[in-house]
Amino acid sequence: MTDQRRAVRDAYDRLADDYRDQRSDDAPAVLGELADALDSGARVLDAGCGQGTPVTDALAADFDVVGVDFSREQLRLARQDVPAAGFAQGDMTALPVRSAAFDAVCAFYSVIHVPIAEHEQVFAEFARVLRPGGTLLSTVGGEAWSGSNPDWLDSGVEMRWSFPDIEETYETLDSAGFTVESEFVVDDELGSQYPFVLARYEG
């Protein structure tokens, strides 16, 4: 595990309760774009699920959901708060699930923490676990940026981010077998604004 990913994991462990307390209970409206593309009961992987609310919880109402995160403390809260979903500890660069096991993957505010050099590996993993024709809904970066906040959420904990510009992300998705169908810009409850892409895995 790279130093950045280890730092992100340790930060999410340390601020698990603070992060949950500052998240909204309302699922982001953009999640409806994914739900509309799926049949009831479809299998969905929530990659970087965090504490499971609101995204995993909202998905679990209609779909067979597995959440994966590398933070032990985030998963502790997820298992406590979202009993309708399954959870596993793992890294997005090597997902602990079988190939072609899911109809969809969502990745809300998780890929943007991964070092830019490893984004290609992450999207390749998303492609591996999707069935042909499967759907990906992921937060991506707009302008290229790498940096950190030494006091994120006023918690005294440093958090790090890293992402290329959206044109490079489109190229990486294309090389992994994805076709981007839609792009959305979303304001989150923590005061950030990020684009999301909805993409189809062609297989």
SVG drawing of the C-alpha trace seen along z (x, -y; Angstrom):
<svg xmlns="http://www.w3.org/2000/svg" viewBox="-37 -24 41 39">
<polyline fill="none" stroke="black" stroke-width="0.4" points="0.0,0.0 1.3,-3.4 2.0,-6.1 -0.9,-8.1 -3.4,-5.3 -2.2,-4.3 -2.5,-7.9 -6.1,-8.1 -7.0,-4.8 -5.6,-5.8 -7.4,-9.2 -10.7,-7.6 -10.1,-5.3 -9.3,-8.2 -12.2,-10.4 -14.9,-7.8 -17.4,-9.2 -16.8,-12.8 -17.3,-11.9 -20.5,-10.1 -21.9,-13.0 -21.2,-15.5 -22.8,-13.4 -26.4,-13.9 -28.9,-11.1 -30.3,-12.0 -28.9,-10.0 -27.4,-12.2 -29.9,-12.8 -27.3,-11.6 -27.6,-8.1 -31.0,-8.0 -29.1,-7.9 -27.6,-4.6 -30.9,-3.2 -32.8,-4.0 -30.3,-2.0 -30.7,1.2 -33.3,3.9 -34.7,4.5 -32.4,7.0 -29.3,6.2 -26.0,6.8 -24.2,3.5 -20.7,3.0 -20.2,-0.2 -16.4,-0.8 -15.1,-2.9 -18.4,-2.7 -17.2,-4.4 -19.7,-4.2 -22.5,-3.0 -24.7,-6.0 -26.4,-7.4 -25.3,-5.7 -25.0,-2.0 -28.1,-2.2 -30.2,-3.8 -29.0,-1.2 -29.8,1.7 -33.5,0.8 -33.8,2.1 -30.6,4.0 -28.2,6.7 -25.4,4.6 -21.8,5.3 -19.8,2.4 -16.0,2.5 -13.7,0.1 -10.2,0.3 -11.0,-1.5 -11.8,0.9 -13.5,-1.8 -15.7,-2.9 -16.7,0.7 -17.5,1.1 -20.1,-1.7 -21.4,-0.4 -22.1,3.0 -23.9,1.4 -26.0,-1.1 -26.7,0.8 -27.6,4.4 -29.3,5.0 -25.9,4.9 -22.8,7.1 -19.4,5.6 -15.8,6.6 -12.5,4.9 -10.4,4.4 -8.5,2.0 -9.9,0.6 -6.7,1.5 -7.4,5.2 -11.0,5.7 -11.8,8.8 -14.6,10.0 -15.0,12.4 -14.7,11.3 -18.0,10.5 -20.0,10.7 -21.8,7.3 -24.3,5.5 -23.0,2.1 -20.3,0.4 -20.6,-3.0 -17.7,-4.9 -18.7,-8.1 -15.8,-10.3 -13.4,-7.4 -11.4,-7.2 -10.3,-10.8 -8.3,-9.7 -6.2,-7.2 -2.8,-8.4 -3.2,-9.4 -0.7,-6.7 -3.1,-4.0 -6.3,-5.3 -5.8,-3.0 -5.6,0.0 -8.7,-1.0 -10.8,-1.4 -9.4,1.9 -10.6,3.5 -14.1,2.0 -14.1,3.5 -13.0,6.9 -15.8,7.2 -18.6,6.0 -20.5,8.1 -20.5,7.0 -23.0,4.2 -22.6,3.3 -22.8,-0.3 -20.3,-2.5 -21.2,-5.7 -18.1,-7.4 -16.9,-10.7 -14.0,-12.0 -11.9,-15.2 -12.5,-18.2 -9.2,-20.0 -6.1,-17.9 -5.1,-18.3 -3.1,-16.6 -3.1,-18.0 -4.2,-17.7 -6.1,-19.4 -4.3,-19.1 -7.4,-19.7 -10.2,-18.2 -13.7,-18.6 -12.1,-20.4 -11.0,-17.0 -7.3,-17.7 -6.7,-14.8 -5.0,-15.3 -6.8,-14.0 -5.3,-13.7 -6.7,-13.7 -5.3,-13.1 -6.9,-13.1 -6.1,-14.0 -8.2,-16.3 -11.4,-14.9 -10.0,-14.4 -7.4,-12.1 -10.0,-10.2 -12.1,-9.7 -9.0,-8.3 -8.4,-5.9 -12.0,-4.8 -11.9,-4.2 -8.8,-2.0 -10.5,0.0 -13.5,0.8 -15.9,-1.9 -18.0,-4.2 -19.1,-7.4 -22.8,-8.0 -23.4,-11.0 -21.6,-13.5 -23.0,-15.4 -21.6,-18.1 -22.7,-17.6 -22.4,-19.8 -21.9,-17.7 -22.9,-18.4 -19.2,-19.0 -19.0,-22.0 -17.1,-20.4 -18.1,-20.2 -17.1,-17.3 -18.1,-15.8 -19.6,-12.3 -19.6,-10.1 -22.1,-7.4 -20.4,-4.8 -21.2,-1.5 -18.7,1.4 -18.6,2.8 -16.7,6.0"/>
</svg>
